[in-house]
Amino acid sequence: MFINFWYPTVRSVDLGTSPQRVRILAHDFVVFRDAAGKAAVLSDTCVHRGGSLSGGQCKEDGTVQCPYHGWRFNRDGHCMRIPSLGIQAKIPPRARVDAYPVEERYGIVFAFLGDLPEAERPPIMPIFEAGDPNWRFTVASFDVPFHYERSIENGLDPAHNEYVHSTHGFKGERESEYRVNELVPTQNNPYGFGFMHTYDVPPRRKSVLRNASAQSAKMQAGSGTYGPNQMWTYIHMTETKAMHQYLFEAPIDERNTRVFLVNYRNIAFFRGGLRAKLNNWLDKKIHERNMFVAGEDIVVVSRLQPKLTPPSTARELLMPADKVIAQYRDKLDEFESKGWRLDMQRIKRDYDRGNVIYAIPSPGRRESKGWVLEATPLVPAADPATVTQLATG
């Protein structure tokens, strides 16, 4: 798991007037809205006596109040009040928690979990259809019981569709005809790789999408990554009819992942307010279809061994269809060489002692010292020559 990337925390519609606790990268955060309604994300641990800020309240002054002793923290992580000192007391400069950059986009509250300055931060994966009236979108979130790398790699795997998915595969019944066609590189970026390819599809007898492709026997589809935890999937029924899916994944820990699915489509919806009920019905049906497909993946991926990605590709026999998976793993090695990977062995060892809590380092740590909570341990960065070599391939 890596710092210095954007992670989804909650859906915008789910963040109301109460603070929420979210767990990402094996660390806890509090998400809340300030007095102006702007989302904020802080480390969840109060630096006084370890209270969970998310168990407190949002106050009228825009702060979140710790439930243990009433300390109040603003969206920048600064303590604004310590009740035990009195109303006019001077606040100690160390009375602060890590505050993370926040962007609310695509119906999701994103937090940049890392300490990079703004100019150096990898961006949130772009969605080019956003704001286009010819595309309709929905946002859903769900949890899966496996590591996020296994989830991302499953999405980059064109060969599993034939055997796992009854909606766009033949369940392995075409042994003499089946093969994965050429993977055409597309949408490669500084943070990942992608591909498109042509595949055969079974008839969609009862699907709300059955008329989208005029029952074409072939379709275009592909996927790609944008950083360690963001992935796009394009499904092109015809040259003009498509569904574009964007997955923003939040690693809860090494065994669980929260997936945020932003589903864009230029099919199966009607323009105009009078059709709102029908559009809502179609949204529900397509969501049900997406969750059916996800459920098929969950059955298989939750039983993979080992649970985590093997430390070497020599421990798996990869095929040409796995090319983008191998490229994804190379990117993860690049991110690790920059010193962005969490040292989970040390974190688990220290947490087992029961008297240590870490915080993901925020940009504020580059501007001042004297933080109460220690920054979470990271795998040491590689030497600059190695980083350059990995980045250039």
matplotlib code that plots the C-alpha trace (Angstrom):
import matplotlib.pyplot as plt

x = [0.0, 1.2, 1.0, 1.1, -2.0, -5.6, -8.0, -11.8, -13.2, -17.0, -19.7, -20.6, -24.3, -23.4, -21.5, -24.0, -23.8, -22.0, -18.3, -17.6, -14.7, -13.1, -10.2, -7.7, -4.2, -4.7, -5.1, -8.2, -9.4, -12.3, -14.3, -16.6, -18.1, -17.1, -19.5, -19.4, -20.3, -16.8, -15.5, -12.4, -10.3, -8.1, -6.2, -8.8, -6.6, -6.8, -3.2, -4.4, -5.4, -6.0, -9.8, -11.4, -12.5, -15.1, -17.0, -17.5, -19.5, -19.3, -19.7, -21.1, -17.7, -16.7, -14.6, -14.9, -15.0, -13.3, -15.8, -13.3, -12.3, -13.9, -10.8, -11.9, -10.0, -10.5, -10.3, -6.5, -5.9, -5.3, -6.8, -9.1, -10.2, -9.1, -12.0, -9.9, -7.7, -10.6, -12.2, -9.4, -6.5, -3.5, -3.4, -0.1, 1.4, 1.7, -2.1, -2.7, -3.5, -2.6, -5.0, -5.1, -5.9, -9.4, -11.2, -14.9, -15.3, -17.5, -19.7, -16.9, -14.8, -11.2, -8.3, -4.6, -2.9, 0.7, 3.0, 3.9, 3.6, 0.7, 2.8, 4.2, 1.0, -0.2, -3.7, -7.1, -7.8, -9.6, -13.1, -13.5, -17.3, -17.9, -20.3, -21.3, -25.1, -24.9, -23.6, -25.4, -23.5, -24.1, -21.8, -21.8, -19.5, -19.1, -16.5, -14.6, -12.7, -9.3, -6.3, -6.7, -3.9, -5.7, -8.8, -7.0, -5.2, -8.5, -9.8, -6.8, -7.2, -9.1, -8.7, -10.9, -14.1, -14.6, -14.7, -16.0, -18.7, -21.9, -22.9, -19.9, -18.3, -19.2, -18.2, -15.5, -17.8, -15.9, -12.6, -11.9, -12.7, -11.5, -8.4, -7.6, -7.1, -4.4, -4.1, -3.9, -2.1, -4.1, -4.3, -0.8, 0.1, 2.9, 1.1, -0.1, -0.9, -4.1, -5.3, -8.3, -9.2, -12.0, -13.9, -16.9, -20.1, -23.0, -26.6, -28.0, -31.4, -32.8, -30.4, -31.4, -28.5, -29.7, -30.6, -27.4, -25.3, -27.9, -26.9, -23.4, -21.3, -18.2, -17.4, -14.5, -13.4, -10.4, -9.0, -6.1, -4.7, -4.0, -1.7, -1.9, -5.7, -7.5, -8.7, -10.9, -12.8, -14.4, -17.1, -18.0, -21.1, -20.8, -18.8, -21.3, -22.8, -20.7, -20.4, -17.3, -16.6, -14.1, -13.0, -11.4, -10.3, -9.5, -7.4, -8.9, -6.0, -4.2, -7.3, -10.2, -10.9, -13.6, -14.5, -16.1, -17.6, -18.4, -20.5, -21.0, -23.2, -24.5, -27.1, -30.3, -31.3, -33.7, -33.2, -35.7, -37.1, -40.3, -38.4, -36.7, -38.5, -37.6, -34.0, -33.9, -35.3, -32.7, -30.0, -31.1, -31.2, -27.7, -26.4, -27.9, -26.1, -22.8, -23.1, -24.0, -20.7, -18.8, -20.2, -18.9, -15.4, -15.6, -16.3, -13.1, -10.7, -11.5, -10.1, -6.8, -3.6, -1.5, -3.8, -1.3, 0.4, 3.5, 6.8, 8.1, 6.6, 8.6, 6.1, 3.3, 3.4, 2.2, 0.9, 0.8, -2.8, -1.2, 1.0, -0.8, -0.8, 3.0, 3.2, 1.1, 3.4, 6.4, 4.6, 4.2, 7.9, 8.5, 6.3, 8.1, 11.5, 10.3, 9.8, 6.0, 5.2, 4.1, 6.3, 3.4, 5.7, 6.9, 3.4, 1.9, 4.7, 4.4, 0.7, 0.8, 2.5, -0.6, 1.1, 1.8, -0.3, 1.0, -0.4, 0.0, 2.3, 0.4, 1.9, 1.9, 4.8, 7.1, 6.3, 6.8, 8.2, 7.2, 4.3, 2.8, 2.1, 5.0, 4.7, 3.9, 7.0, 7.8, 10.0, 13.2, 13.5, 15.9, 18.9, 18.1, 19.6, 17.3, 14.2, 15.1, 15.7, 12.3, 10.5, 12.0, 11.7]
y = [0.0, 3.5, 7.0, 10.1, 9.2, 10.3, 7.9, 7.8, 8.2, 8.5, 9.2, 12.9, 12.2, 10.1, 12.8, 14.8, 16.8, 14.1, 13.1, 9.7, 7.3, 5.7, 3.2, 3.4, 2.1, 0.4, 3.9, 5.7, 9.1, 11.4, 12.9, 15.8, 19.0, 22.4, 25.3, 26.1, 22.6, 21.8, 18.3, 17.8, 14.8, 14.5, 11.8, 10.3, 10.2, 13.2, 14.0, 14.6, 11.2, 9.2, 9.9, 9.0, 12.3, 10.5, 9.6, 13.3, 16.1, 18.7, 22.1, 25.4, 26.9, 24.4, 22.2, 18.5, 18.0, 15.0, 13.0, 12.4, 15.9, 18.3, 19.4, 21.0, 20.8, 22.8, 21.5, 22.4, 20.1, 22.9, 22.7, 25.7, 25.0, 23.0, 23.3, 22.3, 25.4, 27.8, 29.9, 32.4, 30.0, 30.0, 26.7, 24.9, 24.7, 20.9, 20.6, 19.6, 16.5, 15.7, 17.3, 16.1, 17.8, 17.2, 17.3, 16.5, 15.1, 12.6, 12.3, 11.2, 12.9, 12.2, 12.7, 13.0, 10.7, 11.8, 14.7, 15.8, 19.5, 20.3, 20.7, 17.1, 15.2, 12.6, 13.7, 12.0, 9.8, 12.1, 11.2, 12.9, 12.3, 14.3, 17.2, 15.9, 15.8, 12.9, 10.7, 9.7, 8.5, 6.8, 6.2, 3.1, 1.7, -1.8, -3.8, -6.8, -9.3, -9.2, -7.0, -4.1, -5.2, -8.5, -6.4, -4.1, -7.0, -8.8, -5.8, -5.8, -9.5, -10.0, -13.8, -14.3, -13.0, -16.2, -18.3, -16.1, -13.9, -15.3, -11.8, -11.3, -14.7, -18.3, -20.0, -21.9, -23.7, -22.8, -24.6, -25.0, -21.4, -19.3, -17.2, -13.7, -11.4, -8.8, -6.2, -2.8, -0.3, 2.8, 5.6, 5.0, 7.6, 8.4, 6.4, 3.3, 1.4, 0.4, -1.7, -2.4, -5.6, -7.3, -10.2, -12.4, -11.8, -14.1, -13.0, -10.6, -12.1, -10.3, -7.4, -3.8, -3.4, -6.0, -3.4, -1.3, -3.3, -4.7, -8.2, -7.8, -10.9, -8.9, -5.9, -3.7, -3.6, -2.8, -1.5, 0.5, 2.0, 5.4, 5.0, 1.9, 2.2, 3.8, 1.9, 2.6, 0.0, 0.8, -1.4, -0.4, -2.2, -0.3, 2.7, 5.1, 3.1, 2.6, 2.1, 3.6, 2.5, 4.1, 2.3, 4.2, 1.8, 2.4, -0.3, -0.8, -3.1, -6.0, -8.2, -5.8, -3.1, -0.6, 0.0, 3.1, 2.5, 5.5, 4.2, 6.4, 5.4, 7.0, 4.2, 3.2, 6.7, 9.4, 13.1, 15.5, 15.8, 13.9, 10.7, 10.9, 7.8, 5.7, 6.8, 6.0, 2.5, 2.0, 3.2, 0.6, -2.2, -1.4, -1.2, -4.7, -6.0, -4.4, -6.0, -9.3, -9.1, -8.0, -10.9, -13.4, -11.8, -11.8, -15.6, -16.3, -13.5, -14.1, -17.6, -16.7, -18.0, -16.3, -13.6, -10.9, -10.4, -12.7, -10.8, -12.0, -12.7, -15.9, -17.2, -17.1, -18.3, -15.2, -15.3, -12.7, -11.8, -10.8, -8.1, -5.1, -6.9, -7.2, -3.5, -2.6, -4.5, -2.7, 0.6, -0.5, -1.2, 2.3, 3.8, 1.7, 2.9, 6.5, 5.6, 5.6, 2.1, 1.5, -0.8, -3.1, -5.6, -2.9, -1.3, -4.7, -5.5, -2.1, -2.2, -5.7, -4.0, -2.0, 1.3, 2.9, 4.7, 6.2, 8.9, 9.1, 12.1, 15.1, 18.1, 20.1, 18.0, 19.5, 22.9, 22.4, 20.0, 18.8, 16.5, 14.4, 11.3, 9.6, 9.4, 5.9, 3.8, 3.5, 1.2, 3.1, 4.8, 3.4, 5.4, 8.0, 6.0, 3.1, 5.4, 6.8, 3.4, 2.1, 5.2, 5.0, 1.2]
z = [0.0, -0.9, 0.3, -2.0, -4.1, -4.0, -2.2, -2.1, 1.4, 1.1, -1.4, -1.4, -0.8, 2.3, 4.1, 6.2, 9.4, 11.4, 11.2, 9.7, 10.4, 7.4, 7.4, 4.5, 4.3, 7.7, 9.2, 10.5, 9.3, 10.2, 7.3, 8.0, 6.6, 8.0, 8.6, 4.9, 3.8, 2.5, 3.1, 5.3, 6.2, 9.3, 11.1, 13.4, 16.6, 19.0, 20.1, 23.7, 25.0, 21.8, 21.4, 18.1, 16.5, 14.3, 17.5, 18.3, 16.8, 14.1, 15.7, 14.5, 14.2, 11.5, 13.8, 14.8, 18.5, 20.2, 22.3, 25.1, 26.4, 23.9, 22.0, 18.7, 15.5, 12.3, 8.7, 8.7, 11.7, 14.2, 17.6, 18.2, 21.7, 24.8, 27.3, 30.3, 29.8, 29.8, 27.1, 26.4, 26.8, 24.4, 22.4, 22.4, 18.8, 19.0, 19.5, 15.8, 13.8, 10.2, 7.7, 4.1, 0.8, -0.3, -3.6, -4.2, -7.6, -9.5, -6.5, -4.2, -1.5, -2.3, 0.1, -0.9, 1.7, 1.6, 2.1, -1.4, -2.2, -4.6, -7.7, -7.3, -6.5, -9.0, -10.1, -9.6, -12.7, -15.2, -16.4, -19.8, -19.9, -16.7, -17.4, -20.8, -21.1, -23.5, -20.6, -17.4, -14.4, -11.0, -8.0, -5.9, -3.2, -1.9, 0.0, -1.2, 1.0, -0.7, -1.2, -3.6, -5.9, -6.5, -7.3, -9.8, -11.5, -11.9, -13.8, -16.0, -16.9, -20.3, -20.1, -17.0, -18.7, -20.7, -17.6, -14.8, -16.3, -17.8, -19.0, -21.3, -21.6, -22.5, -19.2, -21.0, -23.4, -26.6, -26.1, -29.8, -30.7, -27.7, -27.4, -26.2, -29.1, -29.5, -26.7, -28.3, -26.0, -25.2, -22.6, -21.2, -18.7, -16.2, -13.6, -15.5, -18.7, -20.6, -23.4, -25.7, -27.4, -29.4, -27.8, -28.5, -26.5, -25.7, -26.4, -23.8, -23.7, -20.6, -20.1, -20.2, -22.6, -25.1, -27.7, -27.3, -29.7, -32.1, -30.7, -32.2, -31.7, -31.1, -28.9, -27.9, -24.3, -22.2, -19.0, -17.6, -14.4, -13.0, -10.0, -7.7, -6.9, -9.8, -12.9, -15.9, -18.0, -21.3, -22.8, -26.4, -27.7, -31.0, -32.3, -30.7, -27.8, -24.7, -20.9, -19.2, -15.7, -13.3, -10.1, -7.3, -4.6, -1.0, 0.6, 4.1, 5.0, 3.5, 3.4, 2.6, 0.0, -0.5, -4.1, -5.5, -8.9, -11.1, -14.0, -17.1, -20.0, -23.2, -23.5, -21.6, -20.4, -21.4, -21.5, -19.9, -16.4, -17.3, -17.7, -14.2, -12.8, -15.8, -15.6, -11.9, -12.7, -15.4, -13.0, -10.5, -13.1, -14.4, -10.8, -10.2, -13.3, -12.3, -8.8, -10.3, -12.4, -9.3, -7.4, -9.9, -9.5, -5.7, -5.6, -7.5, -6.3, -2.6, -3.0, -4.7, -3.2, -2.0, -0.6, -1.5, -4.9, -5.1, -4.5, -7.9, -11.3, -11.2, -8.6, -11.2, -14.9, -16.7, -20.3, -23.1, -22.0, -18.6, -20.2, -18.5, -15.2, -15.4, -16.4, -13.3, -11.1, -12.6, -11.8, -8.2, -8.0, -9.3, -6.6, -4.0, -5.2, -4.5, -0.8, -1.0, 0.1, 3.7, 5.8, 6.8, 8.6, 11.0, 11.3, 12.3, 14.7, 16.4, 16.6, 18.1, 21.1, 21.6, 22.7, 19.3, 16.8, 13.5, 11.2, 7.4, 6.9, 5.6, 3.6, 6.8, 8.1, 5.5, 6.9, 10.6, 13.2, 16.6, 15.7, 18.5, 16.4, 14.6, 10.8, 9.6, 8.6, 4.9, 2.9, 2.3, -1.1, -3.7, -4.9, -7.6, -10.4, -9.7, -9.6, -13.0, -14.5, -13.3, -14.5, -18.0, -18.3]

ax = plt.figure().add_subplot(projection="3d")
ax.plot(x, y, z, "-o")
ax.set_aspect("equal")
plt.show()
